Amino acid sequence: MAGQNQGRGSRSNNLVVPQATAALQQLKYEAAQELGVQIPQDGYYGNHTSRETGSLGGYITKRLVQLAEQQLSGRSGQ
């Protein structure tokens, strides 16, 4: 059955460009700091509210879209 292991520590969201891992981690830490959300040292988010993790994911997505729009328009920087 598809999706049977979701929520049990397995990930299905693999990076298209594995070399982007460090940049995405940096973006996650910057977003968490700006939003006041603590990143768990062990990677377990079970003690966080849906609002905290959702706002963190939403912020990261927003920043990634902004960066892509800047690249497409030929601008660099922020």
RAPE-V744552 format. One record per run of one state. SS is the DSSP state (2 for helix, 1 for strand, 0 for the rest). FROM is the first residue (numbers start at 1). LEN is the number of residues. If there is no record, write none. Layout:
ss->{SS & SS}
from->{FROM & FROM}
len->{LEN & LEN}
//
This chain:
ss->{0 & 2 & 0 & 2 & 0}
from->{1 & 18 & 36 & 50 & 74}
len->{17 & 18 & 14 & 24 & 5}
//
